[in-house]
Amino acid sequence: MFKMKQKVKIISNQKIDGRFNYGMIIGLELLPYGIYLAHNSEQSWLRSFTQYRYKVAYVDCFTNRGNTEWFYEHELEKK
């Protein structure tokens, strides 16, 4: 798990020449694992939130433009 303001390497965004973008985590969102129509209790509903998504601010190494995108944990690596 990553934390706020941590510098990360975006491994899912590799460029043609082999470079990667590096950025900083500025947001965190907790998503439910799967979509369920009904839950038995409030606790079972809250326990379904297990998947993290991170908002990363970075400057693209190819276009030199600032950007923010949402990435899942498996798409990022600690710098």
Buried (B, 14 or more C-beta within 10 A) or exposed (E): EBEEEBEBBBEEBEEEEEEBBBBBBEEEEEEBEEEEEEEEEEEEEEEBEEEBBBBBEBEBBEEEEEEEBEBEEEBBBEE
